[in-house]
Amino acid sequence: MSGNVAITEIPTTPGSDGAVPLRRELRDLQQNFPDQYNLLVLGLKSMEGQDEKAATSYYQIAGIHGMPYKPWNGVGSKTDWQSSSGFGGYCTHSSILFLPWHRPYLALYEQSLYSAVQEVAKKFPQGTLRDKYVQAAKTFRTPYFDWASQPPRGSSAFPSALTSPNVQVVDVDGKTKSVTNPLYRFAFHPVNSSPGDISQEVSAFDPLFWLHHFSMSPRPAPYSTFSATGGESQTEDTPLAPFWDKSGSEFWTSAQVKDTLTFGYAYPETQKWRFQDPKAYQAEIRRAVTGLYGTNVFANFVANVAQRKEEHAIAAKALAAHANGAPAATAPTQEEHAIEVKALATHAKANRTAAANGTAAAAAAAAPAEKKPLLPVAQTALAASQAPISKPEQPTEKEEGSPLAPTTTTHPHRLTNKPPIPSSLQHLAPNHTYTEWVVNMRAQKHGLSGSFRLLVFLGPFDQAAADSETWETEFNCVGRVSVLGRDHHSDSDSDSDGAAAGEKNKTKTKTQCAKCLADAAHELMVSGTVPLTSALLQDIAGEVVPHLKAHLAWKVVLVASTGVTIGEDGLPDYSGEYTVWPEVTDGKPAGLTVGEQV
């Protein structure tokens, strides 16, 4: 149909080896491809001025993901996803279609941004400047923010490109000027969005949403049959509405979007045209993953402790100089300066707390000391133990479909000599095998009628804190799982208190997401995992289970262990068999109890 917006690959001529342009990490684009970064900013600024009624405008594309709950490009949602209030959206969250559905969605956004970038490049003054930007525009692809990889030492984990209200660009008149940063705040009517608006219904209006999802895109999508809420069957041939394929007459399916080359892009780690042998390509991907995210828990632990010790020494030196009023003997590097600034800011905040409270505890917090000692690996409590973390035990059987509460499980891993296990920790992985400890959390996704976080602690924390938001920065907070729940109660459900309820309704509105309402009615359960092994390496000697019984805590969990083998490339291979440890959580609020079936 002529009115349908077809989602096609971005125009490109592959190289003789099949090479296509790459989506690059935001910081890489900013530092090493400044012309394309400049075009990114100007392209987004151009999109800010688009007619928001156009199907390919930022506003219309963002609205596909949730609010304002209006059909996009004339495509209604599925019949069983209609809500009593009308259109119920295209939601695929908590569905096997989640990843493949987002692939053509991102391609649609990239298609629109690419078009804006081409138009911007042509507006530069004729000559070398225009030629430069037109050439850069040809291979432009939308960048991504890899928040999971280690940032450069001493730098913020959150890129400056996302935190600066203004940014310097070379504008289309050829002059360098400061403009409002569309990655910090994207302005349009009727919504102004800035980093942090990550709730499902409005998240796509947030600039960070796209950078996050473009980072997720390389991951392989699951392709199998899935029984959804209400017994609906979803397969690789299920239409991914509302995204029309190249013909404009059929919707894309999961089977059709398996390969990123379908839409004319790749990632630095997925340049498979460089390898004739699929095995060599897979080996390169594993090597790249190792470089970005580390290898095995032991090697990562040693590296992190070494870095923390160095940063702690820099911070302590800065605090001592600040206390004595003495200038530094030599100018710090950029990385050292960032560490010093952070240390002084933390020290100043603690001093303000001490002054406000007038307590010895608050005053002590202002002292330049760590909450826990940063010990050399050989001196850590667990390293001093001559026994493995735990013996992997046979997993207990699970009753399919039974509700899960907080529990403990383990999983066997195998280690390899590339890279080797640090000598100080080799006794913890006899035969290159160790036990990986995790906390599994399971909850009703919409049980609290809103989004919530599940925090896991391994040690004491300030449970009496006036602001629970400080819990996430507690030293003993070892991880969290965020759940994007929705308010599924009708207005009348919260109106029983009369005038008071009227105040509630001003801030809380029932979702229009029909799938969310159906999932809430069926009490959909979701789960998440927080790894514990790295924290245990620093904390304990002896047996794990007694330690967890004494020190594991959570705020709104399932603790388990699994066997792990580290392969020759140093990466862990999880056995997939988990041992549940109910004695860790028995007797604690919402914890799995001994004898309870999971």
C-alpha positions in Angstrom: 0.0 0.0 0.0 1.4 3.4 -1.0 0.6 5.0 2.4 2.6 2.4 4.3 6.1 3.5 5.5 8.4 0.7 4.4 11.4 0.0 6.6 14.3 -0.7 4.4 18.1 -0.9 4.7 19.9 2.4 4.6 21.2 3.0 1.1 24.8 1.6 0.9 27.1 -0.1 -1.5 28.8 -3.0 0.3 32.5 -3.3 -0.2 34.0 -6.0 -2.4 34.2 -8.2 0.7 30.6 -7.4 1.8 31.6 -4.7 4.3 28.9 -2.3 5.5 29.1 0.8 7.7 29.4 0.3 11.4 27.3 1.5 14.3 29.9 2.9 16.7 30.0 3.4 20.5 29.1 7.0 21.4 32.4 7.8 23.0 34.3 6.3 20.1 32.2 8.3 17.6 32.8 11.5 19.6 36.6 11.1 19.9 37.6 9.3 16.7 34.9 10.3 14.2 34.2 13.9 15.0 32.6 14.7 11.7 30.0 12.0 12.1 29.4 13.1 15.7 28.9 16.6 14.5 26.3 15.3 12.0 24.6 13.3 14.8 24.0 16.4 16.8 22.9 18.5 13.8 20.7 15.7 12.5 18.9 15.4 15.9 18.5 19.2 16.0 16.9 18.9 12.5 14.5 16.2 13.8 13.5 18.5 16.6 12.0 20.9 14.0 10.1 18.2 12.1 6.3 18.2 11.7 5.2 16.0 14.6 2.3 14.7 12.5 4.6 13.1 10.0 4.9 9.3 10.5 8.7 9.4 10.4 9.1 12.3 12.9 10.8 11.7 16.2 7.5 12.2 18.0 5.6 9.7 16.0 8.3 7.1 16.1 8.8 7.5 19.8 5.1 7.1 20.3 5.1 3.6 18.9 6.7 2.4 22.1 3.9 3.5 24.4 2.3 6.9 25.0 0.3 8.7 23.6 -1.3 5.3 22.5 -2.3 6.2 19.0 -2.0 3.9 16.0 1.1 4.5 14.0 0.9 4.6 10.2 -2.7 3.4 10.4 -1.8 0.1 12.0 -4.1 -1.0 14.7 -2.9 -3.2 17.5 -3.8 -6.9 17.8 -7.5 -7.5 18.7 -6.7 -9.1 22.1 -4.5 -6.2 23.0 -7.2 -3.6 22.7 -8.1 -2.0 26.0 -11.5 -0.8 27.2 -10.4 2.8 26.6 -9.4 2.1 23.0 -6.0 1.5 21.3 -3.8 -0.6 23.5 -0.4 -0.2 21.9 2.1 -2.6 20.4 3.9 -3.7 23.6 6.1 -6.8 23.3 7.7 -6.6 26.7 7.8 -9.9 28.7 7.5 -11.6 25.3 9.9 -13.7 23.2 9.3 -11.1 20.5 10.9 -8.3 22.5 14.4 -8.4 20.9 13.4 -9.0 17.3 10.5 -6.5 17.5 13.0 -3.8 18.5 15.3 -4.5 15.5 13.0 -3.0 12.8 11.9 -0.4 15.3 15.5 0.8 15.6 15.9 0.5 11.8 12.9 2.9 11.4 14.5 5.4 13.8 17.9 5.1 12.0 16.3 5.5 8.6 14.7 8.8 9.7 17.9 10.1 11.4 20.0 9.1 8.4 17.7 11.0 6.1 18.0 14.1 8.4 21.8 13.8 8.4 22.0 13.7 4.6 19.9 16.9 4.3 22.1 18.6 6.9 25.3 17.7 5.2 24.1 19.3 1.9 23.5 22.6 3.7 27.2 23.3 4.4 28.8 26.0 2.2 30.0 24.6 -1.1 33.6 23.5 -1.2 35.8 21.3 0.9 33.7 21.7 4.1 30.5 20.4 2.3 32.5 17.7 0.6 33.8 16.5 4.0 30.5 16.3 5.6 28.7 14.8 2.6 31.3 12.1 2.6 31.0 11.5 6.4 27.2 11.3 6.0 27.4 8.5 3.5 28.6 6.0 6.1 26.7 7.5 9.1 25.0 5.0 11.3 23.3 5.7 14.7 25.7 5.3 17.6 25.1 3.3 20.8 26.0 3.7 24.5 27.6 0.5 25.9 27.0 1.2 29.6 28.1 -2.3 30.5 31.7 -2.0 29.4 34.5 -0.5 31.5 34.9 3.2 30.9 38.4 4.7 30.5 40.0 4.9 33.9 39.3 8.1 35.8 36.4 9.0 33.5 32.7 9.0 34.3 30.7 5.9 33.4 28.1 8.3 31.9 29.5 10.0 28.8 29.9 13.8 28.8 27.9 13.8 25.5 24.8 12.9 27.6 25.4 15.1 30.6 26.3 18.5 29.0 23.3 20.8 28.4 25.1 22.5 25.6 27.6 21.2 23.0 30.0 22.8 20.5 29.3 22.0 16.8 30.3 23.3 13.4 27.0 24.5 12.2 25.8 24.5 8.6 27.0 28.0 8.1 30.5 26.8 8.8 30.8 28.5 12.1 31.6 26.8 15.4 28.9 27.6 18.0 27.3 26.3 21.1 23.9 24.7 20.7 21.5 22.9 23.1 22.5 19.3 23.3 19.7 17.0 21.9 21.3 14.0 23.6 20.8 15.8 26.9 17.3 17.1 26.3 15.3 16.5 23.1 12.7 19.3 22.8 9.4 19.0 21.0 5.7 19.7 21.7 4.0 18.5 23.8 6.8 16.5 25.6 10.3 17.6 26.6 12.5 14.6 27.4 15.8 14.3 29.1 18.0 11.5 30.3 16.3 9.5 33.0 12.8 9.2 31.6 13.1 5.4 31.3 9.6 4.2 32.1 8.2 2.0 29.5 5.3 4.2 28.4 7.4 7.4 27.8 10.9 6.0 27.6 11.3 6.3 23.8 11.0 10.1 24.1 14.2 10.0 26.1 17.5 10.3 24.1 19.1 7.7 26.2 16.5 5.1 25.2 17.8 4.9 21.7 21.5 4.8 22.7 20.7 1.9 25.1 18.6 -0.1 22.6 21.1 0.4 19.8 23.6 -1.2 22.2 21.2 -4.2 22.7 20.7 -4.8 19.0 23.8 -7.0 18.2 22.6 -9.7 20.6 21.0 -12.7 18.9 17.2 -12.8 19.2 15.5 -15.9 20.5 13.7 -17.8 17.8 11.4 -20.5 19.1 7.8 -21.1 19.8 6.5 -19.3 23.0 3.2 -19.7 24.7 2.2 -16.1 25.7 -0.4 -14.9 28.1 -3.8 -16.5 27.2 -2.2 -19.4 25.3 -1.3 -17.3 22.2 1.5 -18.9 20.2 4.4 -16.7 19.0 7.0 -18.0 16.5 9.7 -16.6 14.3 7.0 -16.0 11.7 4.8 -13.9 13.9 4.3 -10.5 12.3 6.2 -7.7 14.0 3.5 -5.0 13.7 3.5 -2.1 13.0 6.7 -2.4 11.0 6.2 -2.8 7.2 8.9 -4.7 5.3 10.6 -3.5 2.1 7.5 -4.2 0.1 5.3 -2.0 2.3 2.6 -4.7 2.2 3.7 -7.2 4.8 5.1 -6.9 8.3 8.6 -7.9 9.1 9.0 -11.2 11.0 11.7 -12.4 13.4 13.0 -14.9 10.8 13.6 -12.0 8.4 15.6 -9.8 10.8 18.1 -12.3 12.2 21.0 -10.7 10.3 21.9 -7.0 10.9 23.1 -6.8 7.3 19.4 -6.9 6.4 19.3 -3.2 7.4 22.7 -2.3 6.2 24.8 -2.1 9.3 27.2 -4.0 11.6 29.0 -3.4 14.8 32.8 -3.3 15.4 32.6 -6.8 16.9 30.4 -8.3 14.2 32.3 -7.7 11.0 31.9 -11.2 9.8 33.0 -10.4 6.3 36.6 -10.3 7.6 36.5 -14.0 8.3 36.2 -16.9 5.9 36.0 -19.4 8.7 32.9 -19.2 10.9 34.9 -20.6 13.8 37.5 -17.8 13.5 34.6 -15.3 13.5 33.2 -16.8 16.7 36.6 -16.8 18.3 37.0 -13.1 17.5 33.6 -12.3 19.0 34.6 -14.0 22.2 37.9 -12.1 22.2 36.1 -8.9 21.8 33.7 -9.7 24.6 36.7 -10.4 26.8 38.2 -7.1 26.0 35.0 -5.2 26.7 33.7 -7.0 29.8 36.5 -9.0 31.3 37.2 -12.7 31.3 36.6 -14.8 34.4 35.6 -13.8 37.9 39.0 -14.4 39.3 41.0 -12.4 36.7 38.4 -9.6 36.9 38.6 -9.5 40.7 42.3 -9.1 40.7 42.2 -6.3 38.1 39.4 -4.5 39.9 41.2 -4.7 43.3 44.4 -3.4 41.7 42.6 -0.5 40.1 40.7 0.3 43.3 43.9 0.3 45.3 45.5 2.8 42.9 42.5 5.0 42.8 42.3 4.9 46.6 45.9 6.0 46.9 45.3 8.9 44.5 42.2 9.9 46.5 43.9 9.6 49.9 46.8 11.8 48.6 44.4 14.4 47.4 42.5 14.5 50.7 45.7 14.7 52.7 46.9 17.7 50.5 43.5 19.3 50.9 43.7 18.9 54.7 47.2 20.4 54.8 46.5 23.1 52.3 49.6 22.1 50.3 49.6 22.2 46.5 50.4 19.0 44.6 54.1 18.6 43.8 53.3 17.6 40.2 50.2 18.3 38.0 47.8 15.3 38.0 46.9 13.6 34.9 43.3 13.9 33.6 42.4 10.5 35.1 44.0 11.4 38.4 42.2 14.8 38.4 38.8 13.1 37.9 39.5 10.7 40.9 40.6 13.6 43.1 37.6 15.7 42.3 35.3 12.8 43.1 37.1 12.1 46.4 37.0 15.8 47.5 33.3 16.0 46.6 32.5 12.9 48.7 34.6 14.3 51.5 32.8 17.7 51.4 29.4 15.9 51.4 30.3 13.9 54.4 31.5 17.0 56.2 28.2 18.7 55.5 26.4 15.6 56.9 28.6 15.7 60.0 27.9 19.4 60.6 24.2 18.9 60.1 23.9 15.9 62.4 26.5 16.7 64.9 27.1 13.0 65.5 30.3 11.1 65.9 29.2 8.6 63.3 28.6 11.3 60.7 32.0 12.9 61.6 33.7 9.6 61.2 32.1 9.2 57.7 33.9 12.4 56.7 37.3 10.9 57.3 39.2 9.8 54.1 38.8 6.1 54.7 37.2 3.1 52.9 34.2 1.3 54.5 36.1 -1.9 53.8 39.9 -2.3 53.5 41.3 -2.7 50.1 43.5 -5.7 50.6 45.9 -7.3 48.3 44.3 -10.4 46.7 46.6 -12.7 48.7 45.4 -11.1 51.9 41.7 -11.3 51.2 39.8 -13.6 53.6 38.6 -15.9 50.8 42.0 -16.2 49.2 43.4 -17.2 52.6 41.1 -20.2 52.7 42.5 -23.4 51.3 39.1 -24.8 50.3 37.0 -24.1 47.2 34.2 -21.6 47.6 31.8 -24.5 47.8 31.3 -28.0 46.5 28.9 -28.0 43.6 25.9 -30.1 44.7 23.2 -31.8 42.7 20.4 -29.4 41.8 17.1 -29.9 43.4 14.2 -30.6 41.1 11.9 -27.7 40.4 8.1 -28.0 40.1 7.2 -26.3 36.8 5.0 -23.3 37.2 5.3 -23.0 41.0 5.8 -19.4 42.4 9.4 -18.6 43.4 10.4 -16.6 46.4 14.0 -15.5 47.3 16.4 -18.5 47.3 20.0 -19.4 46.9 21.4 -21.5 44.1 24.8 -22.5 42.7 26.1 -23.3 39.2 29.4 -25.2 38.2 32.0 -23.2 36.0 35.2 -24.4 34.2 38.3 -22.2 34.0 41.1 -22.3 31.5 44.7 -21.2 31.4 44.1 -18.4 28.8 44.2 -16.1 30.6 45.4 -18.0 33.7 43.7 -17.8 37.0 45.8 -15.5 39.2 48.1 -17.7 41.3 46.8 -16.3 44.5 43.3 -17.7 43.7 44.0 -20.9 41.9 43.3 -23.0 45.0 39.7 -21.8 44.7 39.2 -23.4 41.3 40.6 -26.9 41.5 40.6 -28.6 38.0 39.6 -25.2 36.6 36.2 -25.5 38.1 34.4 -23.3 40.7 31.0 -22.5 42.0 29.3 -19.4 40.8 26.8 -17.9 43.4 23.9 -15.8 42.3 20.7 -14.4 43.7 17.6 -15.1 41.7 14.7 -12.7 42.2 11.2 -13.4 41.1 8.2 -11.1 41.5 4.9 -10.2 39.9 5.8 -7.6 37.3 2.8 -5.4 37.9 2.2 -6.5 41.5 3.0 -3.0 43.0 1.2 -1.1 40.2 4.3 0.7 39.2 8.0 0.3 38.5 10.3 -0.9 41.4 13.8 -2.1 42.1 15.0 -5.1 44.0 18.3 -4.4 45.8 20.6 -7.0 47.1 23.1 -6.5 50.0 25.9 -8.6 51.3 26.6 -7.0 54.7 25.1 -4.2 56.8 23.4 -1.1 55.3 21.5 1.9 56.7 18.0 0.5 56.8 16.9 3.6 58.7 18.0 6.0 55.9 15.4 8.7 55.4 16.0 8.5 51.6 15.9 4.9 50.3 17.6 6.1 47.1 20.9 6.2 49.1 20.7 2.4 49.4 21.9 1.9 45.8 25.2 3.7 46.7 25.8 1.7 49.9 29.1 -0.1 49.9 27.5 -3.4 50.6 24.9 -3.1 47.8 26.1 -5.8 45.4 23.4 -5.5 42.7 19.9 -4.6 41.7 17.1 -5.7 39.3 14.7 -3.1 38.0 11.1 -4.1 37.1 9.1 -1.9 34.8 5.6 -2.5 36.3 2.5 -0.5 35.4 -0.4 0.8 37.3 -3.2 -1.6 36.3 -5.9 -0.5 38.8 -9.0 1.4 37.6 -9.6 4.9 38.8 -12.4 3.6 41.1 -9.9 1.2 42.8 -8.1 4.2 44.3 -11.0 6.5 44.8 -12.3 5.1 48.1 -10.7 7.9 50.1 -12.7 10.6 48.5 -10.8 13.9 48.2 -7.5 12.2 49.1 -8.0 9.8 46.2 -8.5 12.8 44.0 -5.0 13.8 44.9 -3.7 10.4 44.1 -5.2 10.4 40.7 -3.3 13.5 39.8 0.0 11.6 40.0 -1.0 8.0 39.2 -3.0 7.0 36.1 -4.0 3.5 34.9 -2.0 2.3 32.0 -3.5 2.1 28.5 -1.1 -0.7 27.6 -3.5 -3.5 26.9 -0.8 -6.2 27.1 0.4 -4.9 30.4 -3.2 -5.1 31.7 -3.5 -8.7 30.4 -0.2 -9.6 32.0 -1.3 -8.0 35.3 -4.6 -10.0 35.2 -2.7 -13.2 34.7 -0.2 -12.2 37.5 2.8 -12.4 35.2 6.0 -13.3 37.0 9.4 -11.9 36.0 12.8 -12.8 37.3 16.3 -11.3 37.4 19.8 -12.4 38.7 22.5 -10.7 40.7 25.9 -12.4 40.8 27.6 -12.8 44.2 30.9 -14.5 43.6 33.0 -11.4 43.1 31.7 -9.9 46.3 32.3 -13.2 48.1 35.9 -13.2 47.0 36.5 -10.0 49.0 34.4 -10.9 52.0 34.7 -14.4 53.3 36.7 -17.3 54.5 35.3 -20.8 54.8 31.8 -22.0 53.8 29.5 -19.8 51.7 26.1 -20.8 53.0 26.6 -19.8 56.6 28.0 -16.5 55.5 25.0 -15.8 53.2 22.6 -16.8 56.0 24.2 -14.2 58.2 24.8 -11.4 55.8 22.6 -11.6 52.7 19.7 -9.1 52.7 17.4 -7.6 50.2 14.8 -5.0 49.8 11.8 -6.7 48.1 14.7 -12.8 46.5 16.2 -16.8 45.3 19.9 -17.5 45.9 21.5 -20.2 43.8 24.8 -21.7 42.7 25.9 -23.3 39.5 29.0 -25.1 38.3 31.3 -23.2 35.9 34.2 -24.3 33.8 36.6 -21.7 32.3 37.5 -22.4 28.7 40.8 -22.0 27.0 40.0 -18.4 26.1 39.4 -17.6 29.8 35.6 -17.2 29.4 33.3 -19.1 31.7 31.1 -22.0 30.5 28.1 -22.4 32.8 26.7 -25.8 33.3 23.1 -24.7 33.4 22.3 -26.8 36.4 21.5 -24.8 39.5 21.5 -25.9 43.2 18.9 -24.1 45.3 19.9 -23.1 48.9 16.6 -22.3 50.7 18.4 -22.3 54.1 19.9 -19.0 53.2 16.6 -17.2 52.7 14.4 -19.3 55.1 12.8 -17.0 57.7 13.6 -13.8 55.9 10.8 -11.6 54.4 9.6 -13.0 51.1 12.4 -15.6 51.2 12.1 -19.2 49.9 11.6 -21.6 52.8 13.1 -25.0 53.4 10.8 -27.6 51.8 9.0 -25.1 49.5 8.9 -26.2 45.9 10.3 -23.9 43.2 
